């Protein structure tokens, strides 16, 4: 099969790698030239990690995957390539207005047969489906990060998604060695509807001075069997993504648990995004041995502390 993938950030690269290493032809584009320029190399490294972790007995596994990937610096050329693809997969920022604007530009140029997948982690598929002009062939495929390492994929149909699109999507994902499961089209779907409030509550407890980063993650890791604690997960998801997801979920649900904590807002403002920038809830100077940070400066115990937080 042939995939056209729009967006080559962390999640985009995960999907590019997943598609390529399972034998699919991949055409990808990103409006950010700097992000696009490093995509192919990053995907090759990710494929190598997959081969090592899962003990793939094929010395050419990584090179075969890399050979499946074509990147485009020119949008028009990418669209021409996308016209011959089976699936158009969007993996851009969690901003509904932006997604709808981009999809209304790209999708009408493609043949009707092309199925539209969105990797959104929390947004309603229906506005995107209508913006792209193919609601019957539009569906959410929310992969977990990193996509090639995590089998789960939320499959979220819209109000007009056809049964054929659901069946096609499920079977395609199964063929790609994923574990698809149907989820409801509600804010956060299934996984983030449960996970995001927990992650935000952890930040609030830290903000109240009730828990420290290291203790919090050790507790979840050793008591609930989490492969990593919530603060380390925050750093991999990145603070800007958590902020966007939380705010989108709050606006869609009016659930106060989804409102972003001051600490998360301040970390975004200070460029403390997480592993990608070298600093978040952990210091990632040594990526193999991240150190939990002392974030007592973010504790809010008075009105003065609160006003200091937003400076």
N, C-alpha and C positions, 0 to 999 in steps of 0.2 A: 504494500500500500504506500501511498504518498501523503505526507503531512506538510502543511504550511503552518509555521509557528511564528506568531507575532509577539515579540518580547523575548529578550535573551538575558534577563536578569537571573537571579538565583533559581527561581522556580522554572523559568523558561529553559534554562540550561539543563535542569533536571529532566524536563520532558523531552528536550532534544536528544539527550543521552539515552533515555528510555526507549524512544522510538528507534533511534539509530542502532542500538545494540540488539534490538529484537528484529533487525533486518529490514526496517522500513526506510524509505527515501525521505529525507527531511530537508525542507527549504525554509530558511529562517531570516527574519528581518527585525531590526530595532531602529527607531528614529534616533536613538542616542548612539552616535558612531563609536564612542569610546567603549561603551558596554558591548556593542556588537563585535568590535575588533578582538576582544578577548574570549569570545564565546566558543569558537571551535577548539582552541587549546584547552579551555576549562572543561569542555565536554569530554575531550580525550583523557584528561586526568581523572575525571569522575568515572569514566568507563574502566580505567585501570584500577581504581579503588574497588569497583564492583567485582572485577575479575579476581582481585586478591581476597576480598571478603568471602565471596561465594565459591572460591577455589575453582574457577573456570579453567578447564583443561584444554585451552586453545591459545597457543602463543600469538595468534593473529587476531584475537578477539578485539583488542583495542584499535588496531589499525583498520579492521573491517568496519567497526562502528564509525570511526572518523571519516572513512570513505563515503559514508551515506549522507554526510552533512554538507549542505551548500549554503553559504551566507550571502546576503545581498545588501550592498550599500545603496542601491538605487531602488526606490519604492516601486516604480513602474515595472521594473524587471521582476521584482518579487511577486507582484500581482499577476503578471503573466505566468510565472511558475505556479502560483497558487491555483490558477484556472484548471490545471491538470491534476490537482490533488483530490484526494478523497475526503480529507478532513482539514478544516481551518481551525487551528487552536489558538485562542487569544490568551496571553499570559502577561498582562500589563498591570499598572497600579490599581489598587483597590479604590477606584474613584468611579462611581456609576456614570456621572456626566461625561467623563473622559472616555470611558469604555463605549458608551452609546455613540458619542461623536465619531470615534475611530471606526466602530463597526458600521455605522451608516455610510462611511466613506469606502471601506474595503469590500464588505460583503456583497453589495449590489453589483459589483463588477465580476463576480464569480458565477459559474453555472449553478443552476438550481440544485443539481445533484450533490454539491459539496455540503457536507454536514458541518455545522458550527459547534465547536466545543469551547466552553469558557472554564478557565482554571480558578475562577473567583472562589475565595474562601468564605464569603459571607453575603454576597449581593444577590438580589432577586434576578432570576434569569429572564423574567417576562419583559422588562423594558429593553434588555439587550437583544432579545429575540425579535422584538418588534422593530428596533432600530436597524437591525441587520436585514429585515425584510424576509426572513425565512423561519417563522416561529415553529413550524412543524418539524424542522430539521435542526433545532437549536436545543442544547442541553448543557448542563454543568458537569464537568469532570474535575473535581477538586482533588488533586494529588497531595500526598503528605510530603514533607520536606525531610531529607532529600528524596526526590521521586524514585530514583533507581534503587534505593535502599529500603524504602517503605512500601509494602505491597498495597496498602489500602487506598481506594479511590472512591470518593463520594460521587454518586451519580444522581443528579437532581433534575428531573424533567420540569418543564414549564407547563402552563395551562394548556397550550396548544401543541406540545411535543407529541409526535406520533409514536405509536407503539413500535413501529419499524425502526425509528431512530433510537429508542431505548434498547431494543434488541440488538441492533447493530453496534451500539456503543458498548453494551455489556460484553458481547462476544469479542469485539476488537480488543478490549482491555484484558479479557481472559487470555486471548492469544498473545498479548504482550506480557504475560506472566504477572498481571496485576490481580488484586482482589476487589472487584467492584461491589458496591452495595448501595441500594436505593436509600435516599435520604429526603426528608421533607423540604419543600421550598419555603422555609421560614428563616428569619435572621440568624445566621450562623449555621444553618442546616442542622446536622446531628452532632458532629465532632466539636465544632467551635461553640455551638450552643451550650455544651457542657464544659468545654475546656476554657474558653475566654473568661467567664466569670471567676473561675478558680485562679487563673493567672493574674487577673486584676486584683482579686482579694489578697493575693500574696504580696503584691506591691503596696497595697493599702496597709497591711500589717507591718511591712517594713517601714513605711512612711510614718506609722504610729510608734515606731520604736519597739514593736512587740517581737520581732524576729530579725535575725541577721541572715545574710545571703547564704553563707556556708551551712549554718544550722538548718535553714529551711530546706535546702536541697538534699542534705544528708537524710533528713527526716523522711522526705518523700521517696528517695531512692531506696532506703533500707526498710521502710515500713509498708510502702504501697507497691514496691517493685517497679517504680518508674525507672527507665533506663538513664534518665537524667532528671534533675530537679526542675522546678518551674522557672527559677531564675536563669538557669543555663539555657533552658528552652527559649525564654524571652530573648536571650542574646543571639540565638540562631534565627529566630523569626525576624528579628530586628525591631528596634523601638518604633521607627516610622510605620512599619507594617502593623504592629500592634495598635498604634494610635489610630491609624485609618480604620482598621477592622473594628476596634472598640467603638469608635465614634459612629461608624456606619450602622453597627448593630444597635447602638443606643437610639439613633435617629429613627430606625425602622421599628423598634420595639417599645421605646420610652421606658425601658427597664433600667432603673438607677444603678443596678449592678454593672451595667455595661459602660457607665460614664468613666472616661479615662482619669486615673489618679494624677495629682499634680506632679508626682515624681516622674511618671512616664512622659508627661508634657515637657518637663524641664530637661530630661535626658535627650529628647529629640532636639530641643533648642540648643543644647550644649554639644551636639554631635556625638553623643555617647550611644551609638546605635547598637553596639554589641560586637559580635565576633568580626563582622565585616569592617569595622573601624578600629578594632584593637581595644576598645573599652566599652563596657556596658555595666552589667551587674558583676561582671568579671573583668579582670585585666588579662587581655589576650596577647600580651607581648610574646609569650611562648605558647603558640596555639596548641601544643601537645600537653601543656601543663598550665591551664588557666588558673588564676588565683582569684578567689572571691574578694571583692572590694569592700572596704569599710565605707558604707554609705550613710553614716550617722549624720552627715551634713544635710541629708534630705529629710530627716525626721521633722515632722511638724507638730509642735506642742503648744504653740501660741499663735495669736493673730499676727504677731510680728514675723514669726517663722513662715506663715502662709504668704504674707506679702513679699517676703524675701525670695520665696520659691519662684515667683513669677517675674522677677527682675531679669 
